[in-house]
Amino acid sequence: MTHPQPRRTAKPNARVTTRATQPATNPGEKPAEKTPGRASLPLFSLFLLAAFSQQPARAQAQEPMPVEGTSQWGLGLAAGVDRKPYRDFDNKTRLLPLVTYENKWVSVFGPGIDLKLPSAGPVSFRLRARYADDGYDASDSPFLAGMEERKDGFWLGGAAIWRNSIANVSAELLGDASSNSGGTKFRLTVDRRFQAGNFDITPRLAAIRLDDKYVSYYYGVNASEVRAGRAAYQGGSAVNMEAGVRVGYALAPRQSVFLDLSTTRLGSSIKDSPLVDRSSQSAVRVGYLYRF
């Protein structure tokens, strides 16, 4: 005897879920618990000083915002090397501690501090302080022998960040508060974060305008520094173009590792300097972060 087969019926209101690409997060946003920690600049804490000052913190370190009324901090270790464009320059790898702190009003990540201002819709505003290891010693390269020391800078200014469904767009204007170069920097960055399981990938593009005072201080040659094969030089303003990508991986809900790679095409007034023998500079950064 043939028995009729039971009818199969679909469960009502059955839900089908798919993994979707996530839009870029920002220091003021809190991702799901299992997403990897951010370490942005793709270039760290105030204690990281020189190793990570080239990249903007917002691109390299998109930290989640803690619950209102609370704060969040983290500890880790990071290493990085920048291949600077100076002739025969001794590029050093640095290994330094990583410290982060975030609450409703303050963000500490990378070599600086942001003071959060009231937002205007999707646009948030910051007062920003940054340390930058742009300087060099004459001992860093045989070609720099006889050059005066170029000191690192402490920069103050502001930033605006526009969050939207396509990408994050941020603008930053900083002035040299240390009065070493007396120059200004303007940076325009576009970045977007993609999620793939425990991995997150954040590519970025940036344009950085450096004024003539900055270029002349760090890439110029004064009359007293002229040598055979090193003519006097005072450069004009320059626009550098940067491309980078940051890859993070969540080891556990509170632990993550990251890798940041970047390359920067130098503006013509920097490339024309007798101190420079490359048209671009690159940077590599890796790190581990534990959030409390």
C-alpha positions as a Markdown table, in Angstrom:
| # | Residue | x | y | z |
|---|---|---|---|---|
| 1 | Met | 0.0 | 0.0 | 0.0 |
| 2 | Thr | 1.3 | 3.4 | -0.9 |
| 3 | His | 1.1 | 5.9 | 2.0 |
| 4 | Pro | 0.6 | 9.6 | 1.1 |
| 5 | Gln | 3.5 | 11.8 | 1.8 |
| 6 | Pro | 3.0 | 14.5 | 4.4 |
| 7 | Arg | 2.8 | 18.0 | 3.0 |
| 8 | Arg | 5.6 | 20.4 | 3.8 |
| 9 | Thr | 4.6 | 23.9 | 4.7 |
| 10 | Ala | 6.8 | 26.9 | 5.1 |
| 11 | Lys | 7.0 | 28.4 | 8.5 |
| 12 | Pro | 5.1 | 31.6 | 8.8 |
| 13 | Asn | 7.1 | 34.8 | 9.1 |
| 14 | Ala | 10.4 | 32.9 | 8.4 |
| 15 | Arg | 13.3 | 35.2 | 8.3 |
| 16 | Val | 16.2 | 34.9 | 6.0 |
| 17 | Thr | 19.3 | 36.9 | 7.0 |
| 18 | Thr | 22.2 | 37.8 | 4.8 |
| 19 | Arg | 25.5 | 39.5 | 5.8 |
| 20 | Ala | 25.6 | 43.0 | 4.4 |
| 21 | Thr | 28.4 | 45.3 | 3.9 |
| 22 | Gln | 28.5 | 47.8 | 6.7 |
| 23 | Pro | 29.0 | 51.5 | 6.2 |
| 24 | Ala | 32.0 | 53.2 | 7.6 |
| 25 | Thr | 32.0 | 53.7 | 11.3 |
| 26 | Asn | 33.4 | 56.6 | 13.1 |
| 27 | Pro | 34.9 | 57.4 | 16.5 |
| 28 | Gly | 31.5 | 58.4 | 17.7 |
| 29 | Glu | 29.7 | 55.1 | 16.7 |
| 30 | Lys | 29.5 | 51.8 | 18.5 |
| 31 | Pro | 29.7 | 48.7 | 16.3 |
| 32 | Ala | 28.4 | 45.3 | 17.3 |
| 33 | Glu | 30.3 | 43.6 | 20.1 |
| 34 | Lys | 32.1 | 41.1 | 18.0 |
| 35 | Thr | 33.4 | 43.6 | 15.5 |
| 36 | Pro | 37.2 | 44.1 | 15.7 |
| 37 | Gly | 38.6 | 47.0 | 17.6 |
| 38 | Arg | 39.8 | 49.9 | 15.7 |
| 39 | Ala | 43.5 | 51.0 | 15.8 |
| 40 | Ser | 43.7 | 54.5 | 12.8 |
| 41 | Leu | 46.2 | 56.0 | 9.1 |
| 42 | Pro | 45.7 | 54.2 | 7.7 |
| 43 | Leu | 50.0 | 55.3 | 10.3 |
| 44 | Phe | 48.1 | 55.6 | 17.9 |
| 45 | Ser | 48.2 | 56.9 | 21.4 |
| 46 | Leu | 50.0 | 60.0 | 22.8 |
| 47 | Phe | 52.7 | 57.6 | 24.0 |
| 48 | Leu | 53.2 | 56.3 | 20.4 |
| 49 | Leu | 54.8 | 59.6 | 19.4 |
| 50 | Ala | 56.8 | 59.4 | 16.3 |
| 51 | Ala | 55.9 | 56.0 | 14.9 |
| 52 | Phe | 52.2 | 56.8 | 14.2 |
| 53 | Ser | 51.9 | 60.5 | 13.8 |
| 54 | Gln | 51.7 | 60.6 | 10.0 |
| 55 | Gln | 48.2 | 59.2 | 9.7 |
| 56 | Pro | 45.1 | 60.8 | 10.9 |
| 57 | Ala | 43.6 | 59.2 | 13.9 |
| 58 | Arg | 40.1 | 59.2 | 12.5 |
| 59 | Ala | 41.2 | 57.0 | 9.6 |
| 60 | Gln | 43.3 | 54.5 | 11.4 |
| 61 | Ala | 41.4 | 54.4 | 14.7 |
| 62 | Gln | 37.6 | 54.4 | 14.4 |
| 63 | Glu | 36.9 | 53.8 | 18.1 |
| 64 | Pro | 33.4 | 53.0 | 19.3 |
| 65 | Met | 31.5 | 55.5 | 21.4 |
| 66 | Pro | 30.9 | 54.2 | 24.9 |
| 67 | Val | 27.4 | 54.2 | 26.4 |
| 68 | Glu | 26.4 | 57.7 | 27.5 |
| 69 | Gly | 27.7 | 58.5 | 30.9 |
| 70 | Thr | 30.5 | 55.8 | 30.7 |
| 71 | Ser | 34.0 | 55.8 | 29.4 |
| 72 | Gln | 36.1 | 53.2 | 27.6 |
| 73 | Trp | 39.8 | 52.7 | 27.5 |
| 74 | Gly | 42.3 | 50.2 | 26.0 |
| 75 | Leu | 45.9 | 49.1 | 26.2 |
| 76 | Gly | 48.0 | 47.4 | 23.6 |
| 77 | Leu | 51.3 | 47.4 | 21.7 |
| 78 | Ala | 52.1 | 48.8 | 18.2 |
| 79 | Ala | 55.0 | 48.9 | 15.8 |
| 80 | Gly | 55.5 | 51.0 | 12.7 |
| 81 | Val | 58.0 | 52.3 | 10.2 |
| 82 | Asp | 57.8 | 55.2 | 7.8 |
| 83 | Arg | 59.9 | 55.3 | 4.7 |
| 84 | Lys | 60.7 | 59.0 | 4.5 |
| 85 | Pro | 61.7 | 60.6 | 1.2 |
| 86 | Tyr | 65.0 | 62.1 | 2.3 |
| 87 | Arg | 68.2 | 60.9 | 0.6 |
| 88 | Asp | 69.9 | 57.9 | 2.3 |
| 89 | Phe | 67.5 | 58.3 | 5.3 |
| 90 | Asp | 67.8 | 55.8 | 8.2 |
| 91 | Asn | 64.2 | 54.6 | 8.6 |
| 92 | Lys | 63.8 | 53.1 | 12.0 |
| 93 | Thr | 61.1 | 50.6 | 13.2 |
| 94 | Arg | 59.5 | 51.8 | 16.5 |
| 95 | Leu | 57.8 | 49.6 | 19.1 |
| 96 | Leu | 55.7 | 51.5 | 21.6 |
| 97 | Pro | 52.7 | 51.1 | 23.9 |
| 98 | Leu | 49.2 | 51.9 | 22.7 |
| 99 | Val | 46.8 | 53.7 | 24.9 |
| 100 | Thr | 43.2 | 54.7 | 24.0 |
| 101 | Tyr | 40.4 | 56.5 | 25.9 |
| 102 | Glu | 36.9 | 57.5 | 24.8 |
| 103 | Asn | 33.9 | 59.1 | 26.4 |
| 104 | Lys | 31.1 | 61.5 | 25.4 |
| 105 | Trp | 33.4 | 64.5 | 25.3 |
| 106 | Val | 37.0 | 63.4 | 24.8 |
| 107 | Ser | 38.7 | 61.0 | 22.4 |
| 108 | Val | 42.4 | 60.0 | 22.9 |
| 109 | Phe | 43.8 | 57.8 | 20.1 |
| 110 | Gly | 46.9 | 58.2 | 18.0 |
| 111 | Pro | 49.3 | 60.9 | 18.9 |
| 112 | Gly | 46.6 | 63.4 | 20.0 |
| 113 | Ile | 43.4 | 64.4 | 21.7 |
| 114 | Asp | 40.0 | 65.4 | 20.3 |
| 115 | Leu | 37.5 | 67.5 | 22.3 |
| 116 | Lys | 34.1 | 66.8 | 20.9 |
| 117 | Leu | 31.8 | 69.7 | 20.1 |
| 118 | Pro | 28.0 | 69.6 | 19.5 |
| 119 | Ser | 27.1 | 68.1 | 16.1 |
| 120 | Ala | 24.9 | 69.5 | 13.4 |
| 121 | Gly | 22.9 | 66.6 | 12.0 |
| 122 | Pro | 25.2 | 64.1 | 10.4 |
| 123 | Val | 28.3 | 66.4 | 10.8 |
| 124 | Ser | 30.3 | 66.3 | 14.0 |
| 125 | Phe | 32.9 | 68.8 | 15.0 |
| 126 | Arg | 36.2 | 68.5 | 17.0 |
| 127 | Leu | 38.8 | 70.6 | 18.6 |
| 128 | Arg | 42.0 | 68.7 | 17.9 |
| 129 | Ala | 45.6 | 68.5 | 19.2 |
| 130 | Arg | 48.2 | 66.4 | 17.5 |
| 131 | Tyr | 51.9 | 65.5 | 17.9 |
| 132 | Ala | 53.7 | 64.9 | 14.6 |
| 133 | Asp | 57.2 | 63.5 | 14.2 |
| 134 | Asp | 58.0 | 65.4 | 11.0 |
| 135 | Gly | 61.4 | 66.4 | 12.1 |
| 136 | Tyr | 64.9 | 64.9 | 11.6 |
| 137 | Asp | 68.4 | 65.0 | 12.9 |
| 138 | Ala | 71.5 | 65.5 | 10.7 |
| 139 | Ser | 72.7 | 62.1 | 11.9 |
| 140 | Asp | 69.7 | 60.4 | 10.3 |
| 141 | Ser | 71.4 | 60.5 | 6.9 |
| 142 | Pro | 74.9 | 61.2 | 5.5 |
| 143 | Phe | 73.3 | 63.6 | 3.0 |
| 144 | Leu | 71.9 | 65.7 | 5.9 |
| 145 | Ala | 75.3 | 66.3 | 7.5 |
| 146 | Gly | 75.6 | 70.0 | 8.2 |
| 147 | Met | 71.8 | 70.6 | 8.3 |
| 148 | Glu | 70.3 | 72.1 | 11.4 |
| 149 | Glu | 67.9 | 69.9 | 13.4 |
| 150 | Arg | 64.3 | 70.0 | 12.2 |
| 151 | Lys | 62.1 | 69.6 | 15.2 |
| 152 | Asp | 58.8 | 67.6 | 15.6 |
| 153 | Gly | 55.7 | 69.7 | 15.8 |
| 154 | Phe | 52.7 | 70.1 | 18.1 |
| 155 | Trp | 49.6 | 71.0 | 16.1 |
| 156 | Leu | 46.3 | 72.6 | 17.1 |
| 157 | Gly | 43.1 | 73.1 | 15.2 |
| 158 | Gly | 39.7 | 71.7 | 14.3 |
| 159 | Ala | 38.0 | 69.0 | 12.3 |
| 160 | Ala | 34.6 | 68.2 | 10.9 |
| 161 | Ile | 33.3 | 64.7 | 10.1 |
| 162 | Trp | 30.4 | 64.0 | 7.8 |
| 163 | Arg | 28.9 | 60.5 | 8.3 |
| 164 | Asn | 26.7 | 59.2 | 5.5 |
| 165 | Ser | 25.7 | 55.8 | 4.0 |
| 166 | Ile | 28.3 | 56.0 | 1.2 |
| 167 | Ala | 31.5 | 57.0 | 3.1 |
| 168 | Asn | 32.9 | 59.1 | 5.8 |
| 169 | Val | 34.2 | 62.5 | 4.7 |
| 170 | Ser | 36.4 | 64.5 | 7.1 |
| 171 | Ala | 38.3 | 67.8 | 6.9 |
| 172 | Glu | 41.0 | 68.9 | 9.3 |
| 173 | Leu | 42.9 | 72.2 | 9.6 |
| 174 | Leu | 45.8 | 72.4 | 12.0 |
| 175 | Gly | 48.4 | 75.1 | 12.8 |
| 176 | Asp | 51.9 | 74.6 | 14.2 |
| 177 | Ala | 51.5 | 75.5 | 17.9 |
| 178 | Ser | 55.1 | 74.7 | 18.6 |
| 179 | Ser | 56.2 | 77.5 | 16.2 |
| 180 | Asn | 58.9 | 75.3 | 14.7 |
| 181 | Ser | 57.8 | 75.6 | 11.2 |
| 182 | Gly | 55.0 | 78.2 | 11.8 |
| 183 | Gly | 53.1 | 76.4 | 9.0 |
| 184 | Thr | 49.6 | 75.0 | 8.5 |
| 185 | Lys | 48.2 | 71.6 | 7.3 |
| 186 | Phe | 44.8 | 71.0 | 5.7 |
| 187 | Arg | 43.7 | 67.4 | 5.2 |
| 188 | Leu | 40.6 | 66.1 | 3.4 |
| 189 | Thr | 39.9 | 62.3 | 3.8 |
| 190 | Val | 37.3 | 59.9 | 2.5 |
| 191 | Asp | 37.1 | 56.4 | 4.0 |
| 192 | Arg | 34.7 | 53.5 | 4.2 |
| 193 | Arg | 34.6 | 50.5 | 6.4 |
| 194 | Phe | 33.6 | 47.0 | 5.2 |
| 195 | Gln | 32.9 | 44.1 | 7.4 |
| 196 | Ala | 33.7 | 40.4 | 6.5 |
| 197 | Gly | 33.1 | 38.1 | 9.5 |
| 198 | Asn | 35.8 | 38.9 | 12.1 |
| 199 | Phe | 37.7 | 41.1 | 9.6 |
| 200 | Asp | 37.1 | 44.7 | 8.9 |
| 201 | Ile | 38.6 | 46.6 | 6.0 |
| 202 | Thr | 38.8 | 50.3 | 5.7 |
| 203 | Pro | 40.3 | 51.8 | 2.6 |
| 204 | Arg | 40.9 | 55.6 | 2.5 |
| 205 | Leu | 42.0 | 58.4 | 0.1 |
| 206 | Ala | 43.3 | 61.7 | 1.3 |
| 207 | Ala | 44.6 | 65.0 | 0.0 |
| 208 | Ile | 47.0 | 67.0 | 2.3 |
| 209 | Arg | 47.9 | 70.6 | 1.6 |
| 210 | Leu | 51.1 | 71.8 | 3.3 |
| 211 | Asp | 51.8 | 75.5 | 3.2 |
| 212 | Asp | 55.1 | 77.1 | 2.1 |
| 213 | Lys | 56.3 | 77.6 | 5.7 |
| 214 | Tyr | 56.0 | 73.9 | 6.4 |
| 215 | Val | 57.7 | 72.9 | 3.2 |
| 216 | Ser | 60.5 | 75.4 | 3.6 |
| 217 | Tyr | 61.2 | 74.3 | 7.2 |
| 218 | Tyr | 61.2 | 70.5 | 6.6 |
| 219 | Tyr | 62.4 | 70.3 | 3.0 |
| 220 | Gly | 64.2 | 73.6 | 2.5 |
| 221 | Val | 68.0 | 74.3 | 2.6 |
| 222 | Asn | 69.1 | 77.6 | 4.3 |
| 223 | Ala | 72.1 | 79.6 | 3.1 |
| 224 | Ser | 74.3 | 78.3 | 6.0 |
| 225 | Glu | 73.4 | 74.7 | 5.1 |
| 226 | Val | 74.5 | 74.8 | 1.5 |
| 227 | Arg | 77.1 | 72.2 | 0.5 |
| 228 | Ala | 78.4 | 70.7 | -2.7 |
| 229 | Gly | 75.5 | 68.9 | -4.3 |
| 230 | Arg | 73.1 | 70.6 | -1.9 |
| 231 | Ala | 71.9 | 74.0 | -3.2 |
| 232 | Ala | 69.8 | 76.5 | -1.2 |
| 233 | Tyr | 66.1 | 75.8 | -1.5 |
| 234 | Gln | 62.9 | 77.4 | -0.2 |
| 235 | Gly | 59.9 | 75.5 | -1.4 |
| 236 | Gly | 56.3 | 76.6 | -2.0 |
| 237 | Ser | 53.1 | 75.0 | -0.8 |
| 238 | Ala | 52.5 | 71.4 | -1.8 |
| 239 | Val | 49.5 | 69.0 | -2.0 |
| 240 | Asn | 50.3 | 65.3 | -1.1 |
| 241 | Met | 47.9 | 62.5 | -2.2 |
| 242 | Glu | 47.6 | 59.5 | 0.1 |
| 243 | Ala | 46.0 | 56.1 | -0.4 |
| 244 | Gly | 45.8 | 53.6 | 2.4 |
| 245 | Val | 44.0 | 50.6 | 3.8 |
| 246 | Arg | 43.5 | 49.4 | 7.4 |
| 247 | Val | 42.7 | 45.7 | 8.1 |
| 248 | Gly | 41.5 | 44.7 | 11.6 |
| 249 | Tyr | 40.8 | 41.2 | 13.0 |
| 250 | Ala | 38.8 | 40.4 | 16.1 |
| 251 | Leu | 40.7 | 37.8 | 18.2 |
| 252 | Ala | 37.9 | 37.9 | 20.9 |
| 253 | Pro | 35.2 | 40.4 | 21.8 |
| 254 | Arg | 37.7 | 42.7 | 23.6 |
| 255 | Gln | 40.9 | 41.9 | 21.7 |
| 256 | Ser | 41.9 | 42.8 | 18.2 |
| 257 | Val | 44.9 | 43.1 | 15.9 |
| 258 | Phe | 45.4 | 45.4 | 12.9 |
| 259 | Leu | 47.6 | 46.2 | 10.0 |
| 260 | Asp | 47.7 | 49.6 | 8.3 |
| 261 | Leu | 49.4 | 50.2 | 4.9 |
| 262 | Ser | 49.7 | 53.6 | 3.2 |
| 263 | Thr | 51.6 | 55.3 | 0.4 |
| 264 | Thr | 51.7 | 59.1 | -0.2 |
| 265 | Arg | 52.6 | 60.8 | -3.5 |
| 266 | Leu | 54.5 | 64.0 | -2.7 |
| 267 | Gly | 53.7 | 67.4 | -4.1 |
| 268 | Ser | 56.1 | 68.9 | -6.7 |
| 269 | Ser | 57.7 | 71.5 | -4.3 |
| 270 | Ile | 58.7 | 68.7 | -2.0 |
| 271 | Lys | 60.0 | 66.5 | -4.8 |
| 272 | Asp | 62.0 | 69.4 | -6.1 |
| 273 | Ser | 63.9 | 69.7 | -2.8 |
| 274 | Pro | 67.6 | 68.7 | -3.0 |
| 275 | Leu | 67.1 | 66.8 | 0.2 |
| 276 | Val | 64.6 | 64.4 | -1.4 |
| 277 | Asp | 65.3 | 61.6 | -3.9 |
| 278 | Arg | 61.9 | 59.9 | -4.1 |
| 279 | Ser | 58.5 | 61.0 | -5.4 |
| 280 | Ser | 56.5 | 59.1 | -2.6 |
| 281 | Gln | 56.8 | 57.8 | 0.9 |
| 282 | Ser | 55.2 | 54.8 | 2.5 |
| 283 | Ala | 54.3 | 53.5 | 6.0 |
| 284 | Val | 53.5 | 50.2 | 7.6 |
| 285 | Arg | 51.9 | 49.8 | 11.1 |
| 286 | Val | 50.8 | 46.8 | 13.1 |
| 287 | Gly | 49.3 | 46.5 | 16.6 |
| 288 | Tyr | 47.3 | 44.7 | 19.2 |
| 289 | Leu | 44.6 | 46.3 | 21.4 |
| 290 | Tyr | 42.7 | 45.1 | 24.4 |
| 291 | Arg | 39.6 | 47.1 | 25.5 |
| 292 | Phe | 38.5 | 47.2 | 29.1 |
